[in-house]
Amino acid sequence: MSIKKQFIKTKPVCKVTFSVEAKEANQVSVIGDFNDWKVEEGALSKLKNGTFKGSFDLTKDSAYEFKYVIDGTYVNEPEADSFKWNDFAGAENGVLVV
C-alpha cells in the first residue's frame, strides 16, 4: 500500500494516488471524508500486476480520515500521516494531510 501526493501549483488541489497490492482481491476502494465514505465513489482500478490504483483531487490545506475496503474488509493504510480514533467505527482511521 502506498500514497503519492502531487501538489498542483496552478490549483488549490493535491492529486493523491492510492495504490494497494491485493492480487487475490476482486474489489478495492478508498473511502473517507473526501467522498462521504461511499465505496462506489472510491473504487480503485485493478492493474495487470494485481495492484489496485486510483487518483483523486483533494483540496489542499486539509486533513481527511480514510480507510481502504478490500472485498468488504476495512483496512488502514500503514503509511498514513497519522491515525485518529473513530467512535462510529470503533476503530482507528488513517489520516491524510494535504
Summary of the structure (lengths in Angstrom):
residues: 98
radius of gyration: 13.0
end to end distance: 17.9
largest distance: 39.2
contacts: 268
relative contact order: 0.25
helix: 7%
strand: 56%
